[in-house]
Amino acid sequence: MINYSQILKTLKGLVRPNPGLQMGPLGSFIQSKKAWLPFPMNPPEGIPEDRLEALQRCLALALALELPVGDWVQSQNDLDPQEALALTHNAKDELTHYEAFERAFKAYGATKTQLQEAYQFAQRLEELPEHLVLKAGFVELSIFFVMLALMRRFGDSQLKLLTKYVSRDESCHVRTNYHLIDKHGLRFQDFEAINHLRASIIRWVTEPLKSQRHGSEFWETQSQNLMQTRKSSELKSLTDVGIMPAFFEMPSY
């Protein structure tokens, strides 16, 4: 199992970005961010049981699927300093995300069993041979953005607010990761395995939903669309009621 406490300790020691360093597109991604802090969350009211179960699973995965990008950056001696700085900046965002989702996890009454199941997916992801940046980009785009959309659709006002802040950060993270993936020509060694894992995670999250229109098949289709095209017009339409655009609602870089 991934040692998340050690990851958090490592990230807290990472250096702050130098605002004077010119970084091209990577710099523009960072500059688009806005600082925010986790806030208290109360138990939600009036959420149907099936939706609540799906939201709890989303929150469990939000804690379990954080990849140790900060550790990886620290271990790379020949990494381009501009790229290292951008990845470090993103890794520090994850500290805030982790704390905020931990509060939501408790407020929404998610269970240790759900978290253990989410960690099992994380373990399977860790064991795959893919480059860490490729894994991160893939997970953020085809899994996490589906979860953010689901949380915005079915969550209460406080969860919608949280996803507003996280979506803004994650849009920068995905742009950073895919900029590096494209620049360095990173390719999957075993795409079938990671794609199968993606589908399994989406099914597990959405399995409880009873909605005929927005049930498990709908979310799986959107995940596939994001994976294949980096866009999902249906998720954009679905989350127009939200208060912050996510990555798939924004122009391509």
N, C-alpha and C positions, 0 to 999 in steps of 0.2 A: 504494500500500500504506500502511496506517495506520502512523504512526511511534510504535511502542510504547515505544521508549526515551525519547522526549520526553514521552509520557504519564506514564511512571513518574517522571520528573523533576518534572513538574507536580504529581502527587499528593503527592510528598514535601513540597511546599511548602504544602499546604493546611492551614488552621487546624484546631486540635483543637476538638471540640464542647464547648460550655459546659454542664456537667451541671446547672446551675441553671436553664437555660432550659426553660420549660414548653412542650411540643410536642404535647400530645394524643396521638392514635394514633401519630404519627411517633416521639414520645419513647418510647412503650411498645415499639415495634419495636427501637429502639436498646438499650433497657435489657435486653432479652431476650438480647442477645449476650454471649458470653464470649471474652475474649482468648485467643489461642493463637499458637504460633510454628511455622514449618515445621520439619520434623525430617528426619534422614538417612533415605534409602531405599536398599534393596539390590535387586539384580535378583531378580525373582520366580522361583519354581521350580514346575514341574509344571503350568503353565497350558497347556491345549491350544492349538495353533497358531492355530486360527480365532478363539478368544476373545482370544488375545494380540494379534492384528492389530486386532480391534475396540477393544480397550482402548488400544492405541497411537494409533488414530485419535481416540478420545475425548480423550486427553491432548494431542494436537496441536491439536484444536479448543479445548480449555480455554485454551491459550496464545493462539490466534489470534483468538478471538471476543470478547475483552475490548473493550467499547465505551468511548470516551473521555468518560465522564460527568464526570470531574473537570475536564477541559478545558472542557467545555460550561458547567459551573457557574461557573467562573472568568470566562467570557465574558458572563454574563448580569447586566446591571446592575439589572434590575427584578424579579429572582426573589425570591419570598417568603423572608425569612431563615431561617425554620424549615424550609422545604423545602430550601433550599440546604444547611443544616446536615445534614439527614438524608442527602441525596445525597452530600455530602462524606464523611460517616462511612462510607457504603457504598463509596465510591471508594477510601478508604484500606484497607478490607478486601481489595480486589482486589490490592493490593500483596502482601499475604500469600499470597493464592491463587496469584498468578502465580509467586512464588518456590517455593511448595510443588509446584505442578504442573510447574514446570520441573525440579525434582528427580525427580519421578515419571516425567516424559518421558524423562529420561536413564536412570533405573534400569530402565525397561521396554523400553529399546532402540528407542524410536521413531526414525524416520528424518527426514532433511531433506526427502525427497520427500513424506512424509506431512504435514510442517509446511507445505510449499509449497502442497500441495493445500488444506489448511485455510485458509491465507491467501487463496487464491482465493475461497473462500466468504465470508471476511471482507470482501474487496474488493467483492463483489457486494452484501453487506449494507450497506456504507458508501454505496454509490451509490443506494440506495433513498431516496425522498423523505420517509420517515416521520419524525416527531418522535423525537428520540434517546431520550427516556424510554419512549416507546411501543415502540421497537425493543428496548430493554433488557429491558422486562418480557416482551415476546413471546419473545425468545431465551431468557431465563432459565427461563421457565415451560415452553415447548413443546419446547425443545431441551436446555437444560442439565440440567433435572431428569430427563430421560430418560437422559442420559449419566451422571449421578450414580447413578441406579438400576442402570444397566448395570455401572458400575464396582463397585458394592456387591455385585452378583450374581456377577460373574465375576472380580473382582480378589482379590488375596491379602489377608492381615490388615492389612498396612501401608496398602494402598490403601483398604480399608474404613475404617480409622482416619482417613485423610485426608478421605474423603467424609463422615464424621461431622462433622468441624469445618466443612467447606465447606457442607454441607447446612444447618447451623445458621445460618450467615451468610446464605446465599442465601434461606432462608425469610424473613428480614427484608428483604432486598433486593426480593424479589418483592412482598411486602406493601407496601413503600414505593412501588414503582413503580406498582402497580395502584391504590393509594390516590390517587396523583396523576393517573393516567390517568382514573379515575372522577370525581375532583373537578373536573378541568378539561375533561372531555368530549373527550379526545383520541381521534381516529378515524383509521383508515388511509386514505391517499390511493389506494394501490394494493394492496389486500389480496391479490389474486390473485398478485402478484409475490412478496410476502414469504412467502405460504403455499407457493408453489411452491419457494422457496428452502429453507424449513423441511423440506419433504418430501425434497428433494435431499440435504440434510445428513444427515438420519436414515438415508436409504438408503445413503449413502456410509459412515457409521459402522458400520452393521449388516450391510452386504453380505457380509463374510467369514464370518458366523456360519452354522454348519451345523445348528444345533438346529432340529428341526421345530416344537417347542413355543414356543421363545423365539428365533425367527429374525427376519428383517428385518420381516416383516409384523406380528408382535406389537408390536415397538417403534414402528412407524409408527402403529398403532392407538392406543397409549398417548399418543403425541405429539399426535394429533388430539384425544383425550379431554381432555388438559390444556389444549389451545388453546381448545376449545369450552366446557368446563365448569369449568376450573381444578381438576379432580380426576381421579384415576385409581385406582379401587378395586383393579384388577389389579396395578398397581405397588405399592400398599400391601401386598397379600398376598404379592407376590413378594419384597419387601424386608423382611418382618417379621423375617427372620433377621439383619438389619443391627443396628447398635448405636446408630443415631441416626435419628429420624424425619426425613423430608424434608418439603418444603412440602405435597405432596399427601396427607400422612398427618396433617395437623394441622387443627384446626377452622378454619372460615372466620372472618375478622375481621369 
